[in-house]
Amino acid sequence: MPAREARVHDHMAMALVTGGGAVVEQRGRFQVGPGDVYLVPAGEHHRIVEARAPEAWGIGFDAVRFASTELAPLLEPFARAATGASTIVRIPSSRQAHVERLFAEIHRETAASDAGKHEDIVTASLLSLVLAEVARADMSRPDCAPRGGLVSDALRFIETRCLGPLSLGDVAAFVRRSPSHVSTAVRRATGQSVTEWIIAGRLAEARRRLLHSDEMVDVIAERVGYADPTHFIRLFRRAHGATPAAWRAGQRGTTRARPRRAPPSAS
C-alpha cells in the first residue's frame, strides 16, 4: 500500500502490535511485528511506510497527568525515543498476553457506556500498568542509556509546567539557550511554536476536566493556567470549534473510542 503522510500530534501514543507487521518511519525506519510496542512521543513526526495486514491496540494519552507525579519515570521510554533511541520496545514473550489484556481492558473501560465517574481513575491505573511493562522491557535494550536533546528537553519541561505561569523565556532558561534559538528549534522539529505547545498541554488538561468533572468553566480555566476565562474560552473555541460548555455537552453521554484497534501509527 502507498506510504502514508507523516503526522504529528500533541499527545503521547503507543501501539501494541498483535498481528501482521509494518514498516514505520520516525527518526529512521523500523520494522514492527507481533509483540512490539511502537512509541510516538508528543511532537514526533511519524508515518507508516508499509503495512502488512497489521493488527494492533492503540492508546493515545496526555502526559501532563503523569509528568509531575511519582509515575514520571514510566515516561522515560518516550523520552529516549524523542532523543533518537529506537521507537520500538519488544515485550518479552512471557508478558505479551498480559500486556494485550491490559490494552483490551482499557478499551473496554473507555468504550463502556456505563463506565461512570470512576472510569478515569480505572483507566489511568490500567495505563500505568501498561507503561510499567513497557518501561521494564525498555530497560533491557542496548540503547537505553538516557540521552538529552534541546527539543525533547523543552517539550518535557512544558509538559511538567504548562498548567502554571510559563513563557518562551522560561523554557529557554531551562534548556540554557536563547529564546530565539529555542523558538526556531522547536518549530523546525515539530511544526508548532513553544506557545502552541503550552496551549496544547493546557487544553488537554481542560478537556480531561470537562469530561470527568463538574467544575465550572471559569474554575477549569484557572486550573489550567488562565486567569481570564474569556481568553481561555476563545482559545478553546479556536482549537475545537465550540465553547468549553458546548464541547462538554456534546461529549458527555457519547462513547469514546480510544484506545482502539488501529494500525501501529496510534495517532
N, C-alpha and C positions, 0 to 999 in steps of 0.2 A: 504494500500500500504506500501512497505518497507520504513523504515526511511531513509532519505537522508543523505549523507555525510555532515559533518559540513563544512561551508565555511567562509572565511574572505576576506574582500576587503578593498581597500584604500580610499573609498568614503563613504559618508553617504547615507542611503537609507531608504525609508519608503513605506508602502503599505496600502492602504485603502481597507479593505475587504468589498465587496458589496454583496456577496452571499456565501452560503456554510460555511465551517469553517475548522479549522486546529488546531493542537497542535504544537507549536513551542518551540524550546529549545534555550535559550540564558540566561546564568546565572540563570537557572531554567526553568521549563516548564510552558507554558502559553496557555490557550485556546483563540482562536481568532474567531470572528464571524462578521456578518454584522454590520457596524458602528464603528468597531475597526480600529485604525491605529497602525501598527506594526513598531516600530522604530529599525533601525540597525545602531548604531554608527560605525564609521570607526574603524577597528581593532577588532571588536567583532566577535567571533566565533558564528555561528548560523546555525540552520538547521530546516527543517520540520520533525517532528516525525510522524505525522499522518495527512493526508489530507482527507477532506470530501467534494469533489467537490467544492473547493474554487474558488471564482471569486474575482479579486482584480485589482486595479490600482496600478502600482508600479512606483516609482520615485527614481532614483539614481542621486546624485549631489555632487559636490566638495564644501567643506565647506570654502575653502580659501577666496572665494569672499564675504562671509558673516562675517567671524570671526573677521575681523579687521574693521568693519563698525558699524554704529548705529543699524544694524539689528542683531548683535551678540546675544542679549538676546533671539531671536527666536530659537536659537540652544540649549537653556537650557534643553528642554526635552531629547535631545540626550545625554547631559552631565550627567543628572541624570540616564538615562538608562545605561550609561557606568560605573557608580559607584555603580550599584546594585539595583536601583529602577526598578519598573515594566517597561518592554519594550512595554507595550500596553497602548495606550491612547484611551479612549472611547469618540467619538464625540457625543455631545448631539443630540438627535433625530431631534430637530428643525433645526440643522445645517448640517445634513448629506447630504441632497440633494445638498446644496450649495457647500460643500467640494467636492462632487463627480463631480459636474460641473467644478470646478477648475481643478481637475485632468484630466478630459476629454479635457478641453481646452488646457492644457499643452501638452497633447498627440497630439492634432490637430496641434498646433503650430510647434512642433518638427518633425511631420511626413509630413507636407505640403512641397511639392517640390518647391513652390513659396513663401516660408516664407520670403526670402530676408534678408537684412542686419539688420533689426530691430528684428529678431527672438530672439536673445539672450536677448535683453532688455525686450521684452514682456514676455518671458519665466521666466526670473528672477523675474519680477513683480508678475506674477501668483504664482510662487513658494513661494514668500514672503507672499502672502495671505494665502496659504496653511499652511505655518509654523506658521503664526499668529493664525490660527484656532486651530492648534494642541497645541500651547503654551497656549492658553486661556483654552482649555479643560484640559490640563495637570495641570494647577494651582488648579483645583478643586479636584485633587487626594489627598488622605490622606498621601501619602508618598512623597509629592512634595518638602519637605524641601531639599535644596541643600546639597549634601554630597561630600566630597573630596576623591580622590584616586590617588596614585602616578602615575599609568599608564595613567589614563584619564587626569590628570593634565599635564603630559608630552606630550601627543598627542595633547591636546588643545593648548599648548604652541607652538608646532611645526606647527600646522595649522595657527596660527597667525603670526609666524615669519619666516616661511620656505622660503619666497621669498627674504630674506636678508641673510647676513652672519650668519650662525648658525652651531653650533657643538654640539657634545655629552656633552662637558663641559658646554656649555651654558644651555642646558636642565637640566643637573644635578644641576647646580647652582640655577635654578628657583625652582626646587622641593626640594632643600636643602638635597640632597643625594649625595653620591659619584658617579662618572661616572660608575664605575664597577657595583654598585648596580642598577642604573637606566638601564644600558645596559642589565643586566640579567633579571630584572623585565619586561621590555618591550618585549624582545624576548620571554620570557616564556609565557606571556599573549597573544601575538599577532602572534608569529611565524616570526616576522620581527625585524630587528635591528632599532635603532634610526636613523642611517644613511639612511636606506632603507625608513623609513617613511618621512624623509626630502626630499629625491629624489622623492618619490611618490607625495608629495604635490607640488613640483616644476613642475614635468611633467604634473600633472593635469592642472595647470595653463597654461603651454606651449601648451597643446592640445587645450584648450579653445581659446588661442590667434591664433593658427594656423588655427582653424576653422572659427573664427569670426573676424579676422583682416587680413590686407595685410602686416603686419610688416615682415621685413626680418628676417631670422633665427638667424643671429647674434644679432639682436636687441632683439628678444624674449629671447635668451639665457641670455643676460644681465638683462632683466626684471625679469627673474625667478631665478636669483642668480648665474649665471655662467659667469665669465669674459672671459673664454676661450670657444669660440663657438665649437671648435673641441671636447673638453671634453663633452659639452652638447650633441652634435650630437652622440657621442659614447654611452652615457647613454641612449639617446632616442632610438637609433637603438637596443640596448640590450633589452630594455623593449618592443618595439613594432615591431621589425623585419624589420624596414625601417627607412631611414633618415627622419628628420622632413619635408623636402621638398617633399619627395616621399609620406609620410603619408598624408600630406595636399592635394596633388594632387589626391590621391586615395579616400579621404573622401569627397572632395567638389563635389557637384552635386549628391551625394547619399542621400537616405532617411535614417534619423536616427530614431531609434525606442524606445528611452527612453523619457518619461515613457511609460509603456506598460501594457497590460493586462497580469497578471502573478500571480502565486501562491504567498502567502504572504512572501516568502523569500526576495523579492525585490532586489535580487542580480543579 
